Every structure is written in structure tokens, then in C-alpha cells.
Amino acid sequence: MWLLHAKFVVGVTGVVRDDEGRVLLLRHRMWPPGRQWGLPSGFAHKGEDFRATVVREVKEETNLDVEVGRLVMLNSGLRTRVEVAYEARLLGGDLRLDPFEILEARWCDPSDLPEGTQPVCGPLIRGETTP
């Protein structure tokens, strides 16, 4: 059975907002130049609840604590990848970036995203993508 079925990796993204409605964007070190700004994201571990992935990835990348809300995207991705995104709300924490992965962080108004933001982020932030 294992040999006959596709294997997937699951990329999980958090659309993290603060109490002012601003969204957290990160400039990722390993993403292509000109498209380095994006939402906190990472890969789910085997058996991990995807909501827990959002909490873990935000904590690893920024040291911030979040509460995960509703599912906002579930799509097949490139080859054997599945893309999942959830809304999330900032609970607290002191911003400390993981320098290996993240170059910069910004709280942005949804209508004023930085140049070089990944194309998928705009629709997610505006709520235009549905599960």
C-alpha cells in the first residue's frame, strides 16, 4: 500500500494579525531575491496537527505566541506538496527573529504590503482564498 500511494509534504502558513488588524510579514533568508517577504510558514512534522504547526513555526521564527483560528486555504501545491493556511491572532511574546531563516519582520497594514511580497500572500491577507 505504501509503495502505491503518493507521499506529501505539507506547507503550513499563518496569517498572523495583531489587535490593530496589521498582519505579520517576514523577510525570509532562503527565499528567492525579489520575493522574500511572506507570511510565517514551514513544514508540518509527521503526525502534527496543522494548527500546532502554525504555533510552532511562528514561535521558531519570531518568538511570538499566537492563537490559531479558521482555515483559510487548503490547496495542492507543486508536485507532492499540500498548502494549508490558517488565520492566527497575536497573543504576546517578545519579537526575536531566527537569524538563520528570517532577515526582518514587519507589522503591515493589509493594504500596504512591502515590495517583494510573495503573490499568494495578498489574497490570503485580504481573505480572498477559501478552503
Contacts in CASP RR format, 6 or more apart in sequence:
PFRMAT RR
TARGET T0000
AUTHOR 0000-0000-0000
METHOD contacts of the structure
MODEL  1
MWLLHAKFVVGVTGVVRDDEGRVLLLRHRMWPPGRQWGLPSGFAHKGEDF
RATVVREVKEETNLDVEVGRLVMLNSGLRTRVEVAYEARLLGGDLRLDPF
EILEARWCDPSDLPEGTQPVCGPLIRGETTP
6 80 0 8 1.000
7 80 0 8 1.000
8 80 0 8 1.000
8 81 0 8 1.000
8 82 0 8 1.000
9 43 0 8 1.000
9 44 0 8 1.000
9 80 0 8 1.000
9 81 0 8 1.000
9 82 0 8 1.000
10 43 0 8 1.000
10 44 0 8 1.000
10 50 0 8 1.000
10 53 0 8 1.000
10 81 0 8 1.000
10 82 0 8 1.000
10 83 0 8 1.000
10 84 0 8 1.000
11 41 0 8 1.000
11 42 0 8 1.000
11 43 0 8 1.000
11 44 0 8 1.000
11 53 0 8 1.000
11 81 0 8 1.000
11 82 0 8 1.000
11 83 0 8 1.000
11 84 0 8 1.000
12 41 0 8 1.000
12 42 0 8 1.000
12 43 0 8 1.000
12 44 0 8 1.000
12 50 0 8 1.000
12 53 0 8 1.000
12 54 0 8 1.000
12 57 0 8 1.000
12 84 0 8 1.000
12 85 0 8 1.000
12 86 0 8 1.000
13 39 0 8 1.000
13 40 0 8 1.000
13 41 0 8 1.000
13 42 0 8 1.000
13 54 0 8 1.000
13 73 0 8 1.000
13 83 0 8 1.000
13 84 0 8 1.000
13 85 0 8 1.000
13 86 0 8 1.000
13 124 0 8 1.000
14 39 0 8 1.000
14 40 0 8 1.000
14 41 0 8 1.000
14 54 0 8 1.000
14 57 0 8 1.000
14 58 0 8 1.000
14 66 0 8 1.000
14 68 0 8 1.000
14 85 0 8 1.000
14 86 0 8 1.000
14 87 0 8 1.000
14 88 0 8 1.000
15 23 0 8 1.000
15 39 0 8 1.000
15 72 0 8 1.000
15 85 0 8 1.000
15 86 0 8 1.000
15 87 0 8 1.000
15 88 0 8 1.000
15 124 0 8 1.000
15 125 0 8 1.000
16 23 0 8 1.000
16 24 0 8 1.000
16 39 0 8 1.000
16 40 0 8 1.000
16 58 0 8 1.000
16 64 0 8 1.000
16 66 0 8 1.000
16 88 0 8 1.000
16 89 0 8 1.000
16 90 0 8 1.000
17 23 0 8 1.000
17 24 0 8 1.000
17 87 0 8 1.000
17 88 0 8 1.000
17 89 0 8 1.000
17 90 0 8 1.000
18 24 0 8 1.000
18 89 0 8 1.000
18 90 0 8 1.000
18 107 0 8 1.000
19 90 0 8 1.000
20 107 0 8 1.000
21 110 0 8 1.000
22 107 0 8 1.000
22 108 0 8 1.000
22 109 0 8 1.000
22 110 0 8 1.000
23 39 0 8 1.000
23 107 0 8 1.000
23 108 0 8 1.000
23 110 0 8 1.000
23 125 0 8 1.000
24 39 0 8 1.000
24 40 0 8 1.000
24 58 0 8 1.000
24 62 0 8 1.000
24 64 0 8 1.000
24 90 0 8 1.000
24 105 0 8 1.000
24 106 0 8 1.000
24 107 0 8 1.000
24 108 0 8 1.000
25 37 0 8 1.000
25 38 0 8 1.000
25 39 0 8 1.000
25 105 0 8 1.000
25 106 0 8 1.000
25 107 0 8 1.000
25 108 0 8 1.000
25 113 0 8 1.000
25 114 0 8 1.000
25 117 0 8 1.000
25 121 0 8 1.000
26 37 0 8 1.000
26 38 0 8 1.000
26 39 0 8 1.000
26 40 0 8 1.000
26 61 0 8 1.000
26 62 0 8 1.000
26 97 0 8 1.000
26 102 0 8 1.000
26 104 0 8 1.000
26 105 0 8 1.000
27 36 0 8 1.000
27 37 0 8 1.000
27 38 0 8 1.000
27 102 0 8 1.000
27 103 0 8 1.000
27 104 0 8 1.000
27 105 0 8 1.000
27 106 0 8 1.000
27 114 0 8 1.000
28 36 0 8 1.000
28 37 0 8 1.000
28 38 0 8 1.000
28 101 0 8 1.000
28 102 0 8 1.000
28 103 0 8 1.000
29 36 0 8 1.000
29 100 0 8 1.000
29 101 0 8 1.000
29 102 0 8 1.000
29 103 0 8 1.000
30 101 0 8 1.000
31 38 0 8 1.000
31 118 0 8 1.000
34 115 0 8 1.000
34 116 0 8 1.000
35 116 0 8 1.000
35 117 0 8 1.000
35 118 0 8 1.000
35 119 0 8 1.000
36 103 0 8 1.000
36 116 0 8 1.000
37 113 0 8 1.000
37 114 0 8 1.000
37 115 0 8 1.000
37 116 0 8 1.000
37 117 0 8 1.000
37 118 0 8 1.000
37 121 0 8 1.000
38 117 0 8 1.000
38 118 0 8 1.000
38 121 0 8 1.000
39 85 0 8 1.000
39 118 0 8 1.000
39 121 0 8 1.000
39 124 0 8 1.000
39 125 0 8 1.000
40 54 0 8 1.000
40 57 0 8 1.000
40 58 0 8 1.000
40 61 0 8 1.000
40 62 0 8 1.000
41 57 0 8 1.000
42 53 0 8 1.000
42 57 0 8 1.000
43 53 0 8 1.000
44 50 0 8 1.000
44 53 0 8 1.000
44 84 0 8 1.000
45 53 0 8 1.000
48 56 0 8 1.000
50 84 0 8 1.000
50 86 0 8 1.000
51 68 0 8 1.000
51 69 0 8 1.000
51 86 0 8 1.000
54 66 0 8 1.000
54 68 0 8 1.000
54 86 0 8 1.000
54 88 0 8 1.000
55 65 0 8 1.000
55 66 0 8 1.000
55 68 0 8 1.000
55 88 0 8 1.000
58 64 0 8 1.000
58 65 0 8 1.000
58 66 0 8 1.000
58 88 0 8 1.000
59 65 0 8 1.000
60 98 0 8 1.000
60 101 0 8 1.000
61 97 0 8 1.000
61 98 0 8 1.000
61 101 0 8 1.000
61 102 0 8 1.000
62 95 0 8 1.000
62 96 0 8 1.000
62 97 0 8 1.000
62 98 0 8 1.000
62 102 0 8 1.000
62 105 0 8 1.000
63 93 0 8 1.000
63 94 0 8 1.000
63 95 0 8 1.000
63 96 0 8 1.000
63 97 0 8 1.000
64 90 0 8 1.000
64 91 0 8 1.000
64 92 0 8 1.000
64 93 0 8 1.000
64 95 0 8 1.000
65 90 0 8 1.000
65 91 0 8 1.000
65 92 0 8 1.000
65 93 0 8 1.000
66 88 0 8 1.000
66 89 0 8 1.000
66 90 0 8 1.000
66 91 0 8 1.000
67 88 0 8 1.000
67 89 0 8 1.000
67 91 0 8 1.000
68 86 0 8 1.000
68 87 0 8 1.000
68 88 0 8 1.000
69 86 0 8 1.000
69 87 0 8 1.000
69 88 0 8 1.000
69 89 0 8 1.000
70 86 0 8 1.000
70 87 0 8 1.000
71 84 0 8 1.000
71 85 0 8 1.000
71 86 0 8 1.000
71 131 0 8 1.000
72 85 0 8 1.000
72 86 0 8 1.000
72 87 0 8 1.000
72 124 0 8 1.000
72 127 0 8 1.000
72 129 0 8 1.000
72 130 0 8 1.000
72 131 0 8 1.000
73 83 0 8 1.000
73 84 0 8 1.000
73 85 0 8 1.000
73 124 0 8 1.000
73 129 0 8 1.000
73 130 0 8 1.000
73 131 0 8 1.000
74 82 0 8 1.000
74 83 0 8 1.000
74 84 0 8 1.000
74 85 0 8 1.000
74 131 0 8 1.000
75 82 0 8 1.000
75 83 0 8 1.000
76 82 0 8 1.000
76 83 0 8 1.000
77 83 0 8 1.000
85 124 0 8 1.000
85 129 0 8 1.000
95 105 0 8 1.000
97 103 0 8 1.000
97 104 0 8 1.000
97 105 0 8 1.000
106 114 0 8 1.000
108 114 0 8 1.000
110 122 0 8 1.000
110 125 0 8 1.000
110 126 0 8 1.000
113 121 0 8 1.000
113 122 0 8 1.000
113 125 0 8 1.000
120 129 0 8 1.000
122 128 0 8 1.000
123 129 0 8 1.000
END
